[in-house]
Amino acid sequence: MTKRLRLADAPRLTKYGHMQFTPQLPDLSHPSGMASVSEIGAATEEALVHSASRLATPALVIQAAVVRRNISRLAEYAKRHGLLVRPHTKTHKSQMMARLQLEAGAVGLTVAKVGEAEQMRPTGDDLLMAYPAVDSARCERLAEIARNGTLRVAVDSRQAVDALATSACGANSLIGLLVEMDVGLGRTGVGTPEETLKLAQYISGIRGVRLDGILCYPGHIWAAADEQEPFLSTVSSRLRAAQALWSEHGLEAKIISGGSTPTAYQSHLVQGLTEIRPGTYIFNDMNTFRAGFCELSDCAAHIVCTVISDAVKDQVVIDAGTKTLTSDLCIPARESGHGFIMEYPEAKITRLSEEHGQVDVSLCTKRPKIGERLSIIPNHICPCVNLRDVFWWCEPDGAAVSVKINARGMLS
């Protein structure tokens, strides 16, 4: 029997800044009118839940209406500016979420690891792994994936090209390659247009692989949206220089892949870009909110937890620690604590151990009570999703099912 529940609005509105937002917390008192698992997507097959008190916390709750709005908004922006969307699935790791993105017009899917690619292949036949693959174990698996659809991989070394080509030839498949160029983050990618040309020329002479274009990731850009133009202009200049060099030497970069959630809605400022790969935008988190890239009401993912202790003065303890919220601090507001408590905006999650979250409530006009359930927007949603087996997908009418996180723990 499929695990199902109903959600109802929390009894109070919580205020943050000038915004009011109503979090939805579990209320299982009305079990009628629920969507089936076959209608919604892959879900865990477990016992029926009869009451809110039986929903184990901490639980990851996803607001369906917010997700659909976030997906639609990006799809409309991309269409308006002639860009393709290839969303990064590392955020949700869910076949169900990937299907929603593809149905909204995404050209394909992005993954970080081979295991994610294997899990996403049944959902999409056009995959990009935006991560280096240099060992035979990964490359052989990628070559098998490429037998059943389009697969591209980002590369920044001849060693990666050789390893992928060898595996592809052995599997009688073909892997498309994008030369990764560093545009400022300083993590992976060759550093100059000349280096992209050398690697592109090398790829064009190797069997088993196909030269498809250039990939970049502007992950260093966290400026406010209206201040990003000079940073993105630098990205444009580097990409244009690389494209010009390729053209001079008879090579074509059919795909120019870039983008991130912070820069997503300014992607049209990067000349020549053909597709964008944001990931966090589907759920959002306190990083994207505090940096000004979304509204609080655009945060679709909440960690529902329970207050388990109030023994220490001016403090309560919740049942969500690093194994739930992770230890990531908020990038634009590192002193803000380990997430935002919707019901108590003045509270601050000051310290986490594995299973405990210590919350300073000294500034709260009303103190949370033992047994009370709280809804937390995490600082960084991507690793929080990876720590869970399922999330609760909650429709606007209150119906919800527990949905399997297909690529959870797929790190190789």
KEPA-324918 format. One line per 2 residues: number of its first residue (from 1); their letters; for each residue x, y, z of C-alpha. Coordinates in nm, 4 decimals. Layout:
! residues N
NUM> A> X,Y,Z ~ ...
END
This chain:
! residues 412
1> MT> 0.0000,0.0000,0.0000 ~ 0.1312,0.3462,-0.0902
3> KR> 0.2113,0.5956,0.1817 ~ -0.0235,0.8932,0.1464
5> LR> -0.1179,1.1947,0.3534 ~ -0.3014,1.5240,0.3522
7> LA> -0.1485,1.8627,0.4207 ~ -0.3251,2.1656,0.5608
9> DA> -0.2066,2.5195,0.6103 ~ -0.0280,2.5894,0.9364
11> PR> -0.2427,2.7818,1.1854 ~ -0.0400,3.1011,1.1603
13> LT> 0.1202,3.3230,0.9022 ~ 0.4872,3.3862,0.9578
15> KY> 0.6446,3.7146,0.8637 ~ 0.9934,3.7651,0.7237
17> GH> 1.0809,4.1166,0.6208 ~ 0.7780,4.2481,0.4314
19> MQ> 0.6640,3.9052,0.3174 ~ 0.4053,3.6759,0.4629
21> FT> 0.4134,3.3070,0.3806 ~ 0.1992,3.0161,0.4954
23> PQ> 0.3936,2.6907,0.5301 ~ 0.2024,2.3664,0.4854
25> LP> 0.2471,2.1162,0.7645 ~ 0.1120,1.7624,0.7782
27> DL> -0.2520,1.7063,0.8742 ~ -0.3734,1.3575,0.7925
29> SH> -0.7310,1.3977,0.9054 ~ -0.8830,1.3969,0.5538
31> PS> -0.7573,1.0971,0.3544 ~ -0.9978,1.1346,0.0602
33> GM> -0.9231,1.2588,-0.2909 ~ -0.5578,1.1594,-0.3067
35> AS> -0.3581,1.1173,-0.6262 ~ -0.2222,0.7703,-0.6950
37> VS> 0.1456,0.6913,-0.7257 ~ 0.0999,0.5950,-1.0914
39> EI> -0.0390,0.9428,-1.1573 ~ 0.2346,1.1278,-0.9741
41> GA> 0.5510,0.9212,-1.0235 ~ 0.7728,0.6691,-0.8535
43> AT> 0.6945,0.6479,-0.4831 ~ 0.7764,0.4227,-0.1927
45> EE> 0.5404,0.1362,-0.1208 ~ 0.4763,0.1572,0.2525
47> AL> 0.1890,0.1455,0.4998 ~ -0.0901,0.4019,0.4986
49> VH> -0.0316,0.6910,0.7375 ~ -0.3406,0.7706,0.9461
51> SA> -0.2451,1.0791,1.1483 ~ 0.0011,1.3667,1.1563
53> SR> 0.1587,1.2287,1.4700 ~ 0.2687,0.9214,1.2750
55> LA> 0.4603,1.1122,1.0084 ~ 0.8206,1.0579,1.1159
57> TP> 1.0356,1.3664,1.1361 ~ 1.2584,1.5071,1.0108
59> AL> 1.0789,1.4927,0.6753 ~ 1.1548,1.6669,0.3466
61> VI> 0.8347,1.8292,0.2193 ~ 0.8098,1.9654,-0.1360
63> QA> 0.5345,2.2101,-0.2353 ~ 0.4080,2.1016,-0.5788
65> AV> 0.2601,2.4360,-0.6819 ~ 0.5844,2.6184,-0.6059
67> VR> 0.7898,2.3660,-0.8034 ~ 0.5629,2.3960,-1.1065
69> RN> 0.5775,2.7745,-1.0880 ~ 0.9568,2.7742,-1.0657
71> IS> 0.9861,2.5377,-1.3634 ~ 0.7406,2.7380,-1.5735
73> RL> 0.9050,3.0694,-1.4964 ~ 1.2453,2.9538,-1.6196
75> AE> 1.0962,2.7843,-1.9250 ~ 0.9164,3.1044,-2.0228
77> YA> 1.2303,3.3134,-1.9723 ~ 1.4392,3.0775,-2.1851
79> KR> 1.1827,3.0705,-2.4656 ~ 1.1619,3.4487,-2.4642
81> HG> 1.5396,3.4779,-2.5096 ~ 1.5949,3.1899,-2.7505
83> LL> 1.7772,2.9713,-2.4977 ~ 1.7442,2.5997,-2.4320
85> VR> 1.7150,2.4644,-2.0774 ~ 1.9095,2.1573,-1.9683
87> PH> 1.8401,2.1566,-1.5929 ~ 2.0899,2.0063,-1.3514
89> TK> 1.9300,1.7114,-1.1733 ~ 2.1842,1.7085,-0.8878
91> TH> 1.9410,1.9263,-0.6924 ~ 1.6375,1.6972,-0.6956
93> KS> 1.7870,1.3593,-0.8061 ~ 1.4321,1.2570,-0.8953
95> QM> 1.2934,1.1034,-1.2137 ~ 0.9596,1.2608,-1.1316
97> MA> 1.1060,1.6125,-1.1119 ~ 1.3040,1.5500,-1.4311
99> RL> 0.9840,1.4534,-1.6125 ~ 0.8192,1.7782,-1.5051
101> QL> 1.1166,1.9745,-1.6395 ~ 1.1147,1.7873,-1.9707
103> EA> 0.7389,1.8325,-2.0064 ~ 0.7950,2.2070,-1.9620
105> GA> 1.0289,2.2077,-2.2616 ~ 1.3749,2.1200,-2.1296
107> VG> 1.5945,1.9968,-2.4161 ~ 1.7617,1.7368,-2.1963
109> LT> 1.9057,1.6798,-1.8511 ~ 2.2350,1.7531,-1.6778
111> VA> 2.3952,1.5190,-1.4243 ~ 2.7087,1.5304,-1.2119
113> KV> 2.7873,1.1612,-1.1755 ~ 2.7531,0.8413,-1.3749
115> GE> 2.5107,0.6957,-1.1207 ~ 2.2831,0.9957,-1.1741
117> AE> 2.3048,0.9429,-1.5498 ~ 2.2044,0.5787,-1.5100
119> QM> 1.9046,0.6806,-1.3008 ~ 1.7982,0.9621,-1.5352
121> RP> 1.8342,0.7660,-1.8611 ~ 1.4842,0.6093,-1.8329
123> TG> 1.3437,0.9625,-1.8085 ~ 1.5472,1.1447,-2.0727
125> DD> 1.7348,1.0335,-2.3843 ~ 1.9597,1.3413,-2.4026
127> LL> 2.2013,1.3632,-2.1091 ~ 2.5027,1.5786,-2.0271
129> MA> 2.7474,1.4895,-1.7515 ~ 2.9034,1.8209,-1.6510
131> YP> 3.1833,1.6530,-1.4588 ~ 3.5221,1.5032,-1.5576
133> AV> 3.5416,1.1284,-1.6206 ~ 3.8969,0.9977,-1.6379
135> DS> 3.8873,0.6451,-1.4899 ~ 3.7892,0.3329,-1.6810
137> AR> 3.5167,0.2349,-1.4323 ~ 3.3168,0.5537,-1.4980
139> CE> 3.3968,0.5695,-1.8683 ~ 3.2834,0.2142,-1.9356
141> RL> 2.9489,0.2831,-1.7689 ~ 2.9133,0.6055,-1.9672
143> AE> 2.9868,0.4198,-2.2897 ~ 2.7038,0.1780,-2.2123
145> IA> 2.4655,0.4672,-2.1439 ~ 2.5628,0.6195,-2.4793
147> RN> 2.4425,0.3042,-2.6575 ~ 2.0815,0.3940,-2.5785
149> GT> 2.0614,0.7659,-2.6476 ~ 2.2539,1.0902,-2.6655
151> LR> 2.5233,1.1352,-2.4039 ~ 2.7667,1.4214,-2.3729
153> VA> 3.0471,1.4697,-2.1223 ~ 3.2474,1.7797,-2.0294
155> VD> 3.6257,1.7383,-2.0599 ~ 3.9290,1.9539,-1.9848
157> SR> 4.2177,1.7106,-2.0504 ~ 4.3482,1.4713,-2.3140
159> QA> 4.3457,1.1970,-2.0524 ~ 3.9690,1.2313,-2.0171
161> VD> 3.9247,1.2295,-2.3951 ~ 4.1365,0.9145,-2.4322
163> AL> 3.9593,0.7305,-2.1509 ~ 3.6138,0.8098,-2.2879
165> AT> 3.7137,0.7288,-2.6461 ~ 3.8631,0.3934,-2.5490
167> SA> 3.5490,0.2917,-2.3612 ~ 3.3184,0.4146,-2.6368
169> CG> 3.5057,0.2174,-2.9029 ~ 3.4894,-0.0920,-2.6835
171> AN> 3.1128,-0.0548,-2.6427 ~ 3.0542,0.0434,-3.0074
173> SL> 2.8993,0.3719,-2.8958 ~ 2.9629,0.7425,-2.9520
175> IG> 3.0056,1.0051,-2.6793 ~ 2.9693,1.3754,-2.7500
177> LL> 3.2256,1.5993,-2.5805 ~ 3.2089,1.9600,-2.4651
179> VE> 3.5387,2.1321,-2.3936 ~ 3.5100,2.2913,-2.0520
181> MD> 3.6478,2.6422,-2.0211 ~ 3.7101,2.8152,-1.6885
183> VG> 3.5349,3.1536,-1.6918 ~ 3.6297,3.2629,-1.3405
185> LG> 3.5457,2.9973,-1.0825 ~ 3.8918,2.8385,-1.0937
187> RT> 3.7708,2.4831,-1.0335 ~ 3.7768,2.2845,-1.3574
189> GV> 3.8094,2.3816,-1.7221 ~ 4.1018,2.4956,-1.9364
191> GT> 4.1999,2.8550,-1.8797 ~ 4.2354,3.0170,-2.2212
193> PE> 4.0666,3.0163,-2.5637 ~ 4.3888,2.8759,-2.7088
195> ET> 4.3713,2.5771,-2.4762 ~ 4.0121,2.5092,-2.5767
197> LK> 4.1238,2.5049,-2.9407 ~ 4.4061,2.2588,-2.8764
199> LA> 4.1751,2.0207,-2.6946 ~ 3.9043,2.0593,-2.9591
201> QY> 4.1519,1.9772,-3.2333 ~ 4.2645,1.6705,-3.0430
203> IS> 3.9047,1.5514,-2.9967 ~ 3.8247,1.5951,-3.3662
205> GI> 4.0862,1.3351,-3.4571 ~ 3.9822,1.0639,-3.2107
207> RG> 3.7444,0.7731,-3.2808 ~ 3.4587,0.7031,-3.0404
209> VR> 3.3983,1.0671,-2.9465 ~ 3.2412,1.3659,-3.1209
211> LD> 3.3238,1.7345,-3.0728 ~ 2.9982,1.9096,-2.9836
213> GI> 3.0962,2.2437,-2.8324 ~ 3.2008,2.4367,-2.5223
215> LC> 3.0842,2.4234,-2.1610 ~ 3.1343,2.6782,-1.8840
217> YP> 3.0039,2.7322,-1.5333 ~ 2.9845,3.0900,-1.3943
219> GH> 2.9573,2.9653,-1.0373 ~ 3.1723,3.2509,-0.9062
221> IW> 2.9058,3.5102,-0.9849 ~ 2.6903,3.5867,-0.6809
223> AA> 2.6391,3.9581,-0.7402 ~ 2.2870,4.0965,-0.7316
225> AD> 2.0974,4.0396,-1.0546 ~ 2.1157,4.4053,-1.1586
227> EQ> 2.4923,4.4079,-1.0951 ~ 2.5866,4.0975,-1.2930
229> EP> 2.6262,4.2494,-1.6376 ~ 3.0001,4.3351,-1.6128
231> FL> 3.0801,3.9870,-1.4808 ~ 2.8760,3.8191,-1.7530
233> ST> 3.0349,4.0461,-2.0123 ~ 3.3713,3.8959,-1.9168
235> VS> 3.2258,3.5485,-1.9607 ~ 3.0940,3.6521,-2.3030
237> SR> 3.4322,3.7828,-2.4102 ~ 3.6082,3.4578,-2.3205
239> LR> 3.3499,3.2442,-2.4970 ~ 3.3502,3.4650,-2.8088
241> AA> 3.7275,3.4484,-2.8270 ~ 3.7179,3.0697,-2.8101
243> QA> 3.4452,3.0473,-3.0728 ~ 3.6388,3.2762,-3.3059
245> LW> 3.9530,3.0651,-3.2744 ~ 3.7593,2.7480,-3.3453
247> SE> 3.5987,2.9035,-3.6508 ~ 3.9347,3.0224,-3.7848
249> HG> 4.0577,2.6627,-3.7697 ~ 3.7484,2.5058,-3.9258
251> LE> 3.5843,2.3854,-3.6058 ~ 3.2295,2.4581,-3.4920
253> AK> 3.0941,2.4823,-3.1383 ~ 2.7321,2.3914,-3.2007
255> II> 2.6578,2.3918,-2.8286 ~ 2.7647,2.6654,-2.5869
257> SG> 2.6432,2.5418,-2.2483 ~ 2.6503,2.7582,-1.9370
259> GS> 2.4357,2.9106,-1.6687 ~ 2.3700,2.8706,-1.2964
261> TP> 2.0797,2.9491,-1.0665 ~ 2.2264,3.2863,-0.9520
263> TA> 2.2814,3.3944,-1.3153 ~ 1.9863,3.2110,-1.4712
265> YQ> 1.7681,3.5110,-1.5517 ~ 2.0595,3.7143,-1.6814
267> SH> 2.1805,3.4381,-1.9158 ~ 2.0726,3.6376,-2.2225
269> LV> 2.3588,3.8765,-2.1443 ~ 2.6101,3.6047,-2.2406
271> QG> 2.6394,3.6303,-2.6169 ~ 2.6421,3.3026,-2.8062
273> LT> 2.5085,3.0922,-2.5190 ~ 2.2759,2.8199,-2.6530
275> EI> 2.1652,2.6433,-2.3335 ~ 2.1596,2.6934,-1.9562
277> RP> 2.1965,2.4382,-1.6761 ~ 2.0573,2.5791,-1.3478
279> GT> 1.9722,2.3259,-1.0782 ~ 1.8682,2.4864,-0.7494
281> YI> 1.6004,2.7020,-0.9138 ~ 1.3475,2.4168,-0.9023
283> FN> 1.3369,2.4175,-0.5184 ~ 1.5417,2.7243,-0.4152
285> DM> 1.6857,2.7636,-0.0644 ~ 1.8186,3.0276,0.1735
287> NT> 2.1243,3.0790,-0.0464 ~ 1.9113,3.1874,-0.3400
289> FR> 1.6672,3.3816,-0.1215 ~ 1.9186,3.5779,0.0854
291> AG> 2.1198,3.6555,-0.2290 ~ 1.8073,3.8063,-0.3826
293> FC> 1.7531,3.5509,-0.6607 ~ 1.4065,3.4421,-0.5455
295> EL> 1.1292,3.5299,-0.3029 ~ 1.0736,3.3338,0.0160
297> SD> 0.7527,3.2026,-0.1386 ~ 0.9618,3.0504,-0.4203
299> CA> 1.1305,2.8107,-0.1748 ~ 0.9545,2.4804,-0.2422
301> AH> 1.1521,2.2524,-0.0089 ~ 1.1010,2.2523,0.3687
303> IV> 1.2448,2.0275,0.6354 ~ 0.9645,1.9505,0.8815
305> CT> 1.1112,1.8675,1.2223 ~ 1.0006,1.8340,1.5848
307> VI> 1.1046,2.0223,1.8983 ~ 1.2448,1.7538,2.1293
309> SD> 1.3865,1.9570,2.4227 ~ 1.3625,2.2964,2.5900
311> AV> 1.5704,2.2172,2.9000 ~ 1.8306,2.4889,2.8368
313> KD> 1.7331,2.8515,2.8912 ~ 1.6587,3.0469,2.5721
315> QV> 1.7089,2.7342,2.3636 ~ 1.5091,2.4534,2.2069
317> VI> 1.6488,2.1472,2.0348 ~ 1.5055,1.9986,1.7152
319> DA> 1.5454,1.6502,1.5687 ~ 1.7368,1.7785,1.2647
321> GT> 2.1158,1.7893,1.2734 ~ 2.3932,1.7658,1.0157
323> KT> 2.2500,1.4386,0.8824 ~ 1.9419,1.6359,0.7794
325> LT> 2.0369,2.0012,0.7285 ~ 2.4079,1.9460,0.6467
327> SD> 2.6719,2.1802,0.7873 ~ 2.6584,2.4250,0.4939
329> LC> 2.6325,2.7871,0.5993 ~ 2.4425,3.0419,0.3919
331> IP> 2.6815,3.1835,0.1304 ~ 2.5505,3.5439,0.1341
333> AR> 2.4736,3.5466,0.5096 ~ 2.7139,3.3188,0.6937
335> ES> 2.6048,3.4407,1.0377 ~ 2.2372,3.3585,0.9794
337> GH> 2.2549,3.0059,1.1177 ~ 2.1817,2.6646,0.9695
339> GF> 1.8506,2.7394,0.7996 ~ 1.5417,2.9553,0.8429
341> IM> 1.2533,2.8527,1.0724 ~ 0.9322,2.9672,0.9063
343> EY> 0.7182,2.9836,1.2212 ~ 0.9812,3.1667,1.4266
345> PE> 1.1771,3.4048,1.2017 ~ 1.3573,3.5533,1.5041
347> AK> 1.4965,3.2121,1.6026 ~ 1.8434,3.1062,1.4927
349> IT> 1.9743,2.7525,1.4457 ~ 2.3139,2.8102,1.6052
351> RL> 2.4694,2.4655,1.6302 ~ 2.4282,2.1224,1.4742
353> SE> 2.5527,1.7812,1.5783 ~ 2.4615,1.4662,1.3911
355> EH> 2.1006,1.4355,1.5110 ~ 2.0447,1.7542,1.7124
357> GQ> 1.9824,2.1131,1.6103 ~ 2.0250,2.3778,1.8801
359> VD> 1.8014,2.6796,1.8315 ~ 1.8484,3.0156,2.0026
361> VS> 1.4989,3.1463,2.0819 ~ 1.6029,3.4367,2.3034
363> LC> 1.4627,3.6920,2.0569 ~ 1.1328,3.5118,2.0031
365> TK> 0.8216,3.6695,2.1527 ~ 0.6728,3.3215,2.1826
367> RP> 0.8780,3.0120,2.2644 ~ 0.8359,2.6874,2.0629
369> KI> 0.6930,2.4040,2.2703 ~ 0.8129,2.0465,2.3052
371> GE> 0.6411,1.8342,2.0415 ~ 0.5727,2.1321,1.8162
373> RL> 0.6550,2.0831,1.4484 ~ 0.8639,2.3425,1.2690
375> SI> 0.9269,2.4015,0.8997 ~ 1.2839,2.4901,0.8013
377> IP> 1.4123,2.6198,0.4694 ~ 1.7695,2.4864,0.4479
379> NH> 2.0676,2.6946,0.3432 ~ 2.1652,2.4566,0.0631
381> IC> 1.8977,2.2191,-0.0592 ~ 2.1076,1.9991,-0.2913
383> PC> 2.2996,1.8028,-0.0240 ~ 1.9870,1.7876,0.1949
385> VN> 1.8044,1.5998,-0.0804 ~ 2.0959,1.3594,-0.1200
387> LR> 2.0672,1.2626,0.2487 ~ 1.7104,1.1316,0.2117
389> DV> 1.5478,0.8291,0.0489 ~ 1.2131,0.9991,-0.0193
391> FW> 1.0452,1.3364,-0.0135 ~ 0.6786,1.4248,0.0452
393> WC> 0.5238,1.5730,-0.2696 ~ 0.2372,1.7972,-0.1620
395> EP> -0.0356,1.9164,-0.3973 ~ -0.2282,2.2435,-0.3410
397> DG> -0.5414,2.0529,-0.2410 ~ -0.3493,1.8957,0.0456
399> AA> -0.2879,1.5542,-0.1122 ~ 0.0624,1.4142,-0.0972
401> VS> 0.2666,1.0996,-0.1574 ~ 0.6164,0.9988,-0.0587
403> VK> 0.8314,0.9994,-0.3726 ~ 1.1539,0.8061,-0.4131
405> IN> 1.4722,1.0095,-0.4649 ~ 1.6082,0.7877,-0.7412
407> AR> 1.9675,0.9106,-0.7561 ~ 2.0142,0.9569,-0.3814
409> GM> 2.3694,0.8516,-0.2874 ~ 2.4781,0.8035,-0.6512
411> LS> 2.8208,0.9574,-0.6050 ~ 3.0313,0.7555,-0.8494
END
